[in-house]
Amino acid sequence: YPVCLQIYRGMTDFYFECGYTSIPQCQMSASGRAAQCIVNPYYTGTRKPPRQRQRQPRREY
């Protein structure tokens, strides 16, 4: 997912929940918590399947 929620458990202890599709969606979960939303640095986007090459009709000589 492109957005992660970084949740703090202490001054230096935290973990990530990367299950959000937008910053506003994440901010709703972060509201009232010791947390912040960040862009997922490992998100590479959705992968599209490679385009299939169309077969050329066989030519008879």
Secondary structure, 3 states (H helix, E strand, C coil): CCEEEEEECCCCCEEEEEEECCHHHHHHHHCCCCEEEEECCCCCCCCCCCCCCCCCCCCCC
